[in-house]
Amino acid sequence: MKCPSCAGRTYVVNTTPQVGGIRRQRRCRNCGQSHHSGEVWLAALPQAQKGVYTHEEAAAIKRQRVDARRKNEDRRDDDAS
């Protein structure tokens, strides 16, 4: 992580566990200033909803995009010759 003051590299001095994450005290290698950073665990966040499409529908949409791209490439090749 970079120091907010001088953009130098920092190292961890102290780690404190908190509810849903970790708070770390960091010290800069260049200027020696101390800063804190927070880390939030993803398990504490609400879960994302399931996808809109089924696996088969997503595959069909992908095929349509690939077919359209190939048609455009073929058209460009015909125009170039």
Jmol script that loads the backbone (N, CA, C; Angstrom):
load data "model"
ATOM      1  N   MET A   1       0.839  -1.165   0.000  1.00  0.00           N
ATOM      2  CA  MET A   1       0.000   0.000   0.000  1.00  0.00           C
ATOM      3  C   MET A   1       0.889   1.236   0.000  1.00  0.00           C
ATOM      4  N   LYS A   2       0.436   2.309  -0.642  1.00  0.00           N
ATOM      5  CA  LYS A   2       1.223   3.525  -0.738  1.00  0.00           C
ATOM      6  C   LYS A   2       0.850   4.502   0.371  1.00  0.00           C
ATOM      7  N   CYS A   3       1.827   5.278   0.781  1.00  0.00           N
ATOM      8  CA  CYS A   3       1.635   6.302   1.805  1.00  0.00           C
ATOM      9  C   CYS A   3       0.823   7.455   1.216  1.00  0.00           C
ATOM     10  N   PRO A   4      -0.223   7.938   1.911  1.00  0.00           N
ATOM     11  CA  PRO A   4      -1.003   9.058   1.389  1.00  0.00           C
ATOM     12  C   PRO A   4      -0.215  10.365   1.365  1.00  0.00           C
ATOM     13  N   SER A   5       0.842  10.469   2.162  1.00  0.00           N
ATOM     14  CA  SER A   5       1.620  11.715   2.222  1.00  0.00           C
ATOM     15  C   SER A   5       2.659  11.819   1.117  1.00  0.00           C
ATOM     16  N   CYS A   6       3.467  10.738   0.964  1.00  0.00           N
ATOM     17  CA  CYS A   6       4.583  10.826   0.019  1.00  0.00           C
ATOM     18  C   CYS A   6       4.529   9.770  -1.083  1.00  0.00           C
ATOM     19  N   ALA A   7       3.533   8.892  -1.068  1.00  0.00           N
ATOM     20  CA  ALA A   7       3.359   7.811  -2.043  1.00  0.00           C
ATOM     21  C   ALA A   7       4.464   6.770  -1.967  1.00  0.00           C
ATOM     22  N   GLY A   8       5.150   6.692  -0.806  1.00  0.00           N
ATOM     23  CA  GLY A   8       6.154   5.657  -0.596  1.00  0.00           C
ATOM     24  C   GLY A   8       5.503   4.357  -0.143  1.00  0.00           C
ATOM     25  N   ARG A   9       6.310   3.312  -0.044  1.00  0.00           N
ATOM     26  CA  ARG A   9       5.798   2.009   0.397  1.00  0.00           C
ATOM     27  C   ARG A   9       5.598   2.006   1.902  1.00  0.00           C
ATOM     28  N   THR A  10       4.586   1.295   2.363  1.00  0.00           N
ATOM     29  CA  THR A  10       4.310   1.192   3.784  1.00  0.00           C
ATOM     30  C   THR A  10       4.423  -0.259   4.229  1.00  0.00           C
ATOM     31  N   TYR A  11       4.548  -0.448   5.543  1.00  0.00           N
ATOM     32  CA  TYR A  11       4.553  -1.782   6.115  1.00  0.00           C
ATOM     33  C   TYR A  11       3.619  -1.794   7.314  1.00  0.00           C
ATOM     34  N   VAL A  12       3.116  -2.973   7.672  1.00  0.00           N
ATOM     35  CA  VAL A  12       2.141  -3.120   8.742  1.00  0.00           C
ATOM     36  C   VAL A  12       2.858  -3.155  10.084  1.00  0.00           C
ATOM     37  N   VAL A  13       2.384  -2.294  11.009  1.00  0.00           N
ATOM     38  CA  VAL A  13       2.936  -2.236  12.354  1.00  0.00           C
ATOM     39  C   VAL A  13       2.049  -3.016  13.321  1.00  0.00           C
ATOM     40  N   ASN A  14       0.718  -2.853  13.182  1.00  0.00           N
ATOM     41  CA  ASN A  14      -0.221  -3.461  14.106  1.00  0.00           C
ATOM     42  C   ASN A  14      -1.485  -3.841  13.340  1.00  0.00           C
ATOM     43  N   THR A  15      -2.094  -4.962  13.711  1.00  0.00           N
ATOM     44  CA  THR A  15      -3.342  -5.424  13.099  1.00  0.00           C
ATOM     45  C   THR A  15      -4.367  -5.640  14.201  1.00  0.00           C
ATOM     46  N   THR A  16      -5.574  -5.056  14.014  1.00  0.00           N
ATOM     47  CA  THR A  16      -6.639  -5.187  14.993  1.00  0.00           C
ATOM     48  C   THR A  16      -7.880  -5.754  14.309  1.00  0.00           C
ATOM     49  N   PRO A  17      -8.358  -6.929  14.765  1.00  0.00           N
ATOM     50  CA  PRO A  17      -9.593  -7.467  14.180  1.00  0.00           C
ATOM     51  C   PRO A  17     -10.802  -6.667  14.647  1.00  0.00           C
ATOM     52  N   GLN A  18     -11.737  -6.447  13.750  1.00  0.00           N
ATOM     53  CA  GLN A  18     -12.982  -5.755  14.049  1.00  0.00           C
ATOM     54  C   GLN A  18     -14.128  -6.560  13.463  1.00  0.00           C
ATOM     55  N   VAL A  19     -15.336  -6.194  13.806  1.00  0.00           N
ATOM     56  CA  VAL A  19     -16.508  -6.886  13.274  1.00  0.00           C
ATOM     57  C   VAL A  19     -16.569  -6.654  11.766  1.00  0.00           C
ATOM     58  N   GLY A  20     -16.511  -7.722  10.991  1.00  0.00           N
ATOM     59  CA  GLY A  20     -16.624  -7.633   9.541  1.00  0.00           C
ATOM     60  C   GLY A  20     -15.366  -7.205   8.826  1.00  0.00           C
ATOM     61  N   GLY A  21     -14.226  -7.131   9.507  1.00  0.00           N
ATOM     62  CA  GLY A  21     -13.022  -6.713   8.806  1.00  0.00           C
ATOM     63  C   GLY A  21     -11.816  -6.625   9.720  1.00  0.00           C
ATOM     64  N   ILE A  22     -10.788  -5.933   9.230  1.00  0.00           N
ATOM     65  CA  ILE A  22      -9.529  -5.752   9.950  1.00  0.00           C
ATOM     66  C   ILE A  22      -9.091  -4.306   9.785  1.00  0.00           C
ATOM     67  N   ARG A  23      -8.527  -3.747  10.858  1.00  0.00           N
ATOM     68  CA  ARG A  23      -7.934  -2.411  10.804  1.00  0.00           C
ATOM     69  C   ARG A  23      -6.430  -2.591  10.981  1.00  0.00           C
ATOM     70  N   ARG A  24      -5.658  -2.005  10.071  1.00  0.00           N
ATOM     71  CA  ARG A  24      -4.203  -2.147  10.117  1.00  0.00           C
ATOM     72  C   ARG A  24      -3.550  -0.778  10.301  1.00  0.00           C
ATOM     73  N   GLN A  25      -2.558  -0.748  11.186  1.00  0.00           N
ATOM     74  CA  GLN A  25      -1.749   0.456  11.336  1.00  0.00           C
ATOM     75  C   GLN A  25      -0.525   0.278  10.463  1.00  0.00           C
ATOM     76  N   ARG A  26      -0.248   1.256   9.627  1.00  0.00           N
ATOM     77  CA  ARG A  26       0.865   1.163   8.691  1.00  0.00           C
ATOM     78  C   ARG A  26       1.834   2.309   8.916  1.00  0.00           C
ATOM     79  N   ARG A  27       3.099   2.079   8.598  1.00  0.00           N
ATOM     80  CA  ARG A  27       4.117   3.117   8.707  1.00  0.00           C
ATOM     81  C   ARG A  27       4.866   3.200   7.386  1.00  0.00           C
ATOM     82  N   CYS A  28       5.143   4.417   6.970  1.00  0.00           N
ATOM     83  CA  CYS A  28       5.825   4.654   5.695  1.00  0.00           C
ATOM     84  C   CYS A  28       7.320   4.404   5.846  1.00  0.00           C
ATOM     85  N   ARG A  29       7.901   3.772   4.819  1.00  0.00           N
ATOM     86  CA  ARG A  29       9.339   3.515   4.832  1.00  0.00           C
ATOM     87  C   ARG A  29      10.137   4.787   4.539  1.00  0.00           C
ATOM     88  N   ASN A  30       9.543   5.741   3.794  1.00  0.00           N
ATOM     89  CA  ASN A  30      10.272   6.952   3.415  1.00  0.00           C
ATOM     90  C   ASN A  30      10.162   8.050   4.469  1.00  0.00           C
ATOM     91  N   CYS A  31       8.921   8.483   4.759  1.00  0.00           N
ATOM     92  CA  CYS A  31       8.732   9.630   5.654  1.00  0.00           C
ATOM     93  C   CYS A  31       8.483   9.231   7.099  1.00  0.00           C
ATOM     94  N   GLY A  32       8.172   7.954   7.374  1.00  0.00           N
ATOM     95  CA  GLY A  32       7.989   7.488   8.739  1.00  0.00           C
ATOM     96  C   GLY A  32       6.637   7.799   9.354  1.00  0.00           C
ATOM     97  N   GLN A  33       5.723   8.421   8.610  1.00  0.00           N
ATOM     98  CA  GLN A  33       4.406   8.739   9.150  1.00  0.00           C
ATOM     99  C   GLN A  33       3.569   7.477   9.292  1.00  0.00           C
ATOM    100  N   SER A  34       2.634   7.531  10.249  1.00  0.00           N
ATOM    101  CA  SER A  34       1.777   6.393  10.533  1.00  0.00           C
ATOM    102  C   SER A  34       0.379   6.651   9.989  1.00  0.00           C
ATOM    103  N   HIS A  35      -0.220   5.646   9.377  1.00  0.00           N
ATOM    104  CA  HIS A  35      -1.563   5.742   8.795  1.00  0.00           C
ATOM    105  C   HIS A  35      -2.320   4.459   9.120  1.00  0.00           C
ATOM    106  N   HIS A  36      -3.637   4.512   8.998  1.00  0.00           N
ATOM    107  CA  HIS A  36      -4.479   3.337   9.215  1.00  0.00           C
ATOM    108  C   HIS A  36      -5.189   2.962   7.921  1.00  0.00           C
ATOM    109  N   SER A  37      -5.397   1.663   7.731  1.00  0.00           N
ATOM    110  CA  SER A  37      -6.162   1.189   6.582  1.00  0.00           C
ATOM    111  C   SER A  37      -7.186   0.181   7.087  1.00  0.00           C
ATOM    112  N   GLY A  38      -8.278   0.063   6.363  1.00  0.00           N
ATOM    113  CA  GLY A  38      -9.325  -0.871   6.745  1.00  0.00           C
ATOM    114  C   GLY A  38      -9.523  -1.921   5.682  1.00  0.00           C
ATOM    115  N   GLU A  39      -9.896  -3.109   6.113  1.00  0.00           N
ATOM    116  CA  GLU A  39     -10.156  -4.215   5.195  1.00  0.00           C
ATOM    117  C   GLU A  39     -11.514  -4.803   5.559  1.00  0.00           C
ATOM    118  N   VAL A  40     -12.412  -4.887   4.589  1.00  0.00           N
ATOM    119  CA  VAL A  40     -13.755  -5.403   4.825  1.00  0.00           C
ATOM    120  C   VAL A  40     -13.855  -6.782   4.198  1.00  0.00           C
ATOM    121  N   TRP A  41     -14.376  -7.732   4.942  1.00  0.00           N
ATOM    122  CA  TRP A  41     -14.535  -9.093   4.430  1.00  0.00           C
ATOM    123  C   TRP A  41     -15.780  -9.177   3.579  1.00  0.00           C
ATOM    124  N   LEU A  42     -15.684  -9.851   2.453  1.00  0.00           N
ATOM    125  CA  LEU A  42     -16.816  -9.973   1.542  1.00  0.00           C
ATOM    126  C   LEU A  42     -17.947 -10.804   2.136  1.00  0.00           C
ATOM    127  N   ALA A  43     -17.648 -11.711   3.021  1.00  0.00           N
ATOM    128  CA  ALA A  43     -18.691 -12.531   3.627  1.00  0.00           C
ATOM    129  C   ALA A  43     -19.652 -11.681   4.449  1.00  0.00           C
ATOM    130  N   ALA A  44     -19.206 -10.516   4.904  1.00  0.00           N
ATOM    131  CA  ALA A  44     -20.048  -9.644   5.711  1.00  0.00           C
ATOM    132  C   ALA A  44     -21.018  -8.838   4.840  1.00  0.00           C
ATOM    133  N   LEU A  45     -20.752  -8.765   3.541  1.00  0.00           N
ATOM    134  CA  LEU A  45     -21.606  -8.008   2.633  1.00  0.00           C
ATOM    135  C   LEU A  45     -22.779  -8.877   2.183  1.00  0.00           C
ATOM    136  N   PRO A  46     -23.907  -8.270   1.814  1.00  0.00           N
ATOM    137  CA  PRO A  46     -25.030  -9.068   1.318  1.00  0.00           C
ATOM    138  C   PRO A  46     -24.647  -9.803   0.030  1.00  0.00           C
ATOM    139  N   GLN A  47     -25.179 -10.994  -0.133  1.00  0.00           N
ATOM    140  CA  GLN A  47     -24.854 -11.804  -1.296  1.00  0.00           C
ATOM    141  C   GLN A  47     -25.530 -11.249  -2.548  1.00  0.00           C
ATOM    142  N   ALA A  48     -24.841 -11.371  -3.659  1.00  0.00           N
ATOM    143  CA  ALA A  48     -25.392 -10.916  -4.934  1.00  0.00           C
ATOM    144  C   ALA A  48     -26.515 -11.836  -5.377  1.00  0.00           C
ATOM    145  N   GLN A  49     -27.434 -11.273  -6.140  1.00  0.00           N
ATOM    146  CA  GLN A  49     -28.543 -12.073  -6.639  1.00  0.00           C
ATOM    147  C   GLN A  49     -28.073 -12.988  -7.763  1.00  0.00           C
ATOM    148  N   LYS A  50     -28.824 -14.033  -8.015  1.00  0.00           N
ATOM    149  CA  LYS A  50     -28.479 -14.963  -9.082  1.00  0.00           C
ATOM    150  C   LYS A  50     -28.646 -14.273 -10.425  1.00  0.00           C
ATOM    151  N   GLY A  51     -28.029 -14.846 -11.451  1.00  0.00           N
ATOM    152  CA  GLY A  51     -28.087 -14.280 -12.783  1.00  0.00           C
ATOM    153  C   GLY A  51     -29.487 -14.241 -13.364  1.00  0.00           C
ATOM    154  N   VAL A  52     -29.669 -13.392 -14.356  1.00  0.00           N
ATOM    155  CA  VAL A  52     -30.973 -13.222 -14.990  1.00  0.00           C
ATOM    156  C   VAL A  52     -31.266 -14.357 -15.953  1.00  0.00           C
ATOM    157  N   TYR A  53     -30.218 -14.856 -16.628  1.00  0.00           N
ATOM    158  CA  TYR A  53     -30.395 -15.873 -17.655  1.00  0.00           C
ATOM    159  C   TYR A  53     -29.986 -17.251 -17.145  1.00  0.00           C
ATOM    160  N   THR A  54     -30.600 -18.278 -17.703  1.00  0.00           N
ATOM    161  CA  THR A  54     -30.160 -19.641 -17.434  1.00  0.00           C
ATOM    162  C   THR A  54     -28.889 -19.895 -18.231  1.00  0.00           C
ATOM    163  N   HIS A  55     -28.235 -21.009 -17.963  1.00  0.00           N
ATOM    164  CA  HIS A  55     -26.997 -21.340 -18.666  1.00  0.00           C
ATOM    165  C   HIS A  55     -27.229 -21.469 -20.170  1.00  0.00           C
ATOM    166  N   GLU A  56     -28.332 -22.093 -20.549  1.00  0.00           N
ATOM    167  CA  GLU A  56     -28.634 -22.294 -21.974  1.00  0.00           C
ATOM    168  C   GLU A  56     -28.927 -20.955 -22.663  1.00  0.00           C
ATOM    169  N   GLU A  57     -29.666 -20.067 -21.992  1.00  0.00           N
ATOM    170  CA  GLU A  57     -29.976 -18.757 -22.581  1.00  0.00           C
ATOM    171  C   GLU A  57     -28.715 -17.922 -22.750  1.00  0.00           C
ATOM    172  N   ALA A  58     -27.826 -17.966 -21.756  1.00  0.00           N
ATOM    173  CA  ALA A  58     -26.573 -17.218 -21.854  1.00  0.00           C
ATOM    174  C   ALA A  58     -25.712 -17.744 -23.002  1.00  0.00           C
ATOM    175  N   ALA A  59     -25.683 -19.062 -23.194  1.00  0.00           N
ATOM    176  CA  ALA A  59     -24.912 -19.649 -24.291  1.00  0.00           C
ATOM    177  C   ALA A  59     -25.488 -19.229 -25.641  1.00  0.00           C
ATOM    178  N   ALA A  60     -26.832 -19.174 -25.748  1.00  0.00           N
ATOM    179  CA  ALA A  60     -27.465 -18.756 -27.008  1.00  0.00           C
ATOM    180  C   ALA A  60     -27.140 -17.301 -27.316  1.00  0.00           C
ATOM    181  N   ILE A  61     -27.148 -16.443 -26.310  1.00  0.00           N
ATOM    182  CA  ILE A  61     -26.822 -15.026 -26.519  1.00  0.00           C
ATOM    183  C   ILE A  61     -25.374 -14.882 -26.960  1.00  0.00           C
ATOM    184  N   LYS A  62     -24.470 -15.644 -26.352  1.00  0.00           N
ATOM    185  CA  LYS A  62     -23.062 -15.597 -26.730  1.00  0.00           C
ATOM    186  C   LYS A  62     -22.881 -16.051 -28.172  1.00  0.00           C
ATOM    187  N   ARG A  63     -23.593 -17.117 -28.569  1.00  0.00           N
ATOM    188  CA  ARG A  63     -23.505 -17.601 -29.956  1.00  0.00           C
ATOM    189  C   ARG A  63     -23.972 -16.524 -30.932  1.00  0.00           C
ATOM    190  N   GLN A  64     -25.051 -15.808 -30.599  1.00  0.00           N
ATOM    191  CA  GLN A  64     -25.551 -14.748 -31.476  1.00  0.00           C
ATOM    192  C   GLN A  64     -24.502 -13.660 -31.661  1.00  0.00           C
ATOM    193  N   ARG A  65     -23.814 -13.305 -30.570  1.00  0.00           N
ATOM    194  CA  ARG A  65     -22.775 -12.271 -30.666  1.00  0.00           C
ATOM    195  C   ARG A  65     -21.611 -12.733 -31.530  1.00  0.00           C
ATOM    196  N   VAL A  66     -21.208 -13.994 -31.356  1.00  0.00           N
ATOM    197  CA  VAL A  66     -20.099 -14.533 -32.144  1.00  0.00           C
ATOM    198  C   VAL A  66     -20.484 -14.592 -33.622  1.00  0.00           C
ATOM    199  N   ASP A  67     -21.703 -15.036 -33.917  1.00  0.00           N
ATOM    200  CA  ASP A  67     -22.164 -15.101 -35.305  1.00  0.00           C
ATOM    201  C   ASP A  67     -22.185 -13.713 -35.936  1.00  0.00           C
ATOM    202  N   ALA A  68     -22.644 -12.707 -35.192  1.00  0.00           N
ATOM    203  CA  ALA A  68     -22.682 -11.338 -35.710  1.00  0.00           C
ATOM    204  C   ALA A  68     -21.271 -10.828 -35.974  1.00  0.00           C
ATOM    205  N   ARG A  69     -20.344 -11.112 -35.069  1.00  0.00           N
ATOM    206  CA  ARG A  69     -18.955 -10.674 -35.252  1.00  0.00           C
ATOM    207  C   ARG A  69     -18.346 -11.335 -36.486  1.00  0.00           C
ATOM    208  N   ARG A  70     -18.604 -12.624 -36.675  1.00  0.00           N
ATOM    209  CA  ARG A  70     -18.051 -13.330 -37.831  1.00  0.00           C
ATOM    210  C   ARG A  70     -18.623 -12.787 -39.137  1.00  0.00           C
ATOM    211  N   LYS A  71     -19.916 -12.467 -39.153  1.00  0.00           N
ATOM    212  CA  LYS A  71     -20.514 -11.880 -40.355  1.00  0.00           C
ATOM    213  C   LYS A  71     -19.862 -10.550 -40.686  1.00  0.00           C
ATOM    214  N   ASN A  72     -19.605  -9.717 -39.654  1.00  0.00           N
ATOM    215  CA  ASN A  72     -18.944  -8.436 -39.885  1.00  0.00           C
ATOM    216  C   ASN A  72     -17.533  -8.621 -40.418  1.00  0.00           C
ATOM    217  N   GLU A  73     -16.799  -9.604 -39.874  1.00  0.00           N
ATOM    218  CA  GLU A  73     -15.444  -9.867 -40.359  1.00  0.00           C
ATOM    219  C   GLU A  73     -15.470 -10.341 -41.809  1.00  0.00           C
ATOM    220  N   ASP A  74     -16.421 -11.217 -42.155  1.00  0.00           N
ATOM    221  CA  ASP A  74     -16.531 -11.694 -43.526  1.00  0.00           C
ATOM    222  C   ASP A  74     -16.880 -10.538 -44.467  1.00  0.00           C
ATOM    223  N   ARG A  75     -17.761  -9.644 -44.016  1.00  0.00           N
ATOM    224  CA  ARG A  75     -18.146  -8.495 -44.847  1.00  0.00           C
ATOM    225  C   ARG A  75     -16.950  -7.583 -45.079  1.00  0.00           C
ATOM    226  N   ARG A  76     -16.142  -7.364 -44.053  1.00  0.00           N
ATOM    227  CA  ARG A  76     -14.953  -6.525 -44.207  1.00  0.00           C
ATOM    228  C   ARG A  76     -13.961  -7.155 -45.177  1.00  0.00           C
ATOM    229  N   ASP A  77     -13.807  -8.480 -45.107  1.00  0.00           N
ATOM    230  CA  ASP A  77     -12.906  -9.183 -46.022  1.00  0.00           C
ATOM    231  C   ASP A  77     -13.396  -9.049 -47.466  1.00  0.00           C
ATOM    232  N   ASP A  78     -14.719  -9.156 -47.680  1.00  0.00           N
ATOM    233  CA  ASP A  78     -15.268  -9.019 -49.027  1.00  0.00           C
ATOM    234  C   ASP A  78     -15.098  -7.606 -49.551  1.00  0.00           C
ATOM    235  N   ASP A  79     -15.258  -6.603 -48.669  1.00  0.00           N
ATOM    236  CA  ASP A  79     -15.105  -5.199 -49.087  1.00  0.00           C
ATOM    237  C   ASP A  79     -13.636  -4.884 -49.425  1.00  0.00           C
ATOM    238  N   ALA A  80     -12.704  -5.528 -48.753  1.00  0.00           N
ATOM    239  CA  ALA A  80     -11.290  -5.265 -48.981  1.00  0.00           C
ATOM    240  C   ALA A  80     -10.797  -5.861 -50.284  1.00  0.00           C
ATOM    241  N   SER A  81     -11.434  -6.920 -50.747  1.00  0.00           N
ATOM    242  CA  SER A  81     -10.951  -7.558 -51.972  1.00  0.00           C
ATOM    243  C   SER A  81     -11.612  -7.018 -53.210  1.00  0.00           C
TER     244      SER A  81
END
end "model"
wireframe off; spacefill off
backbone 0.3
color backbone group
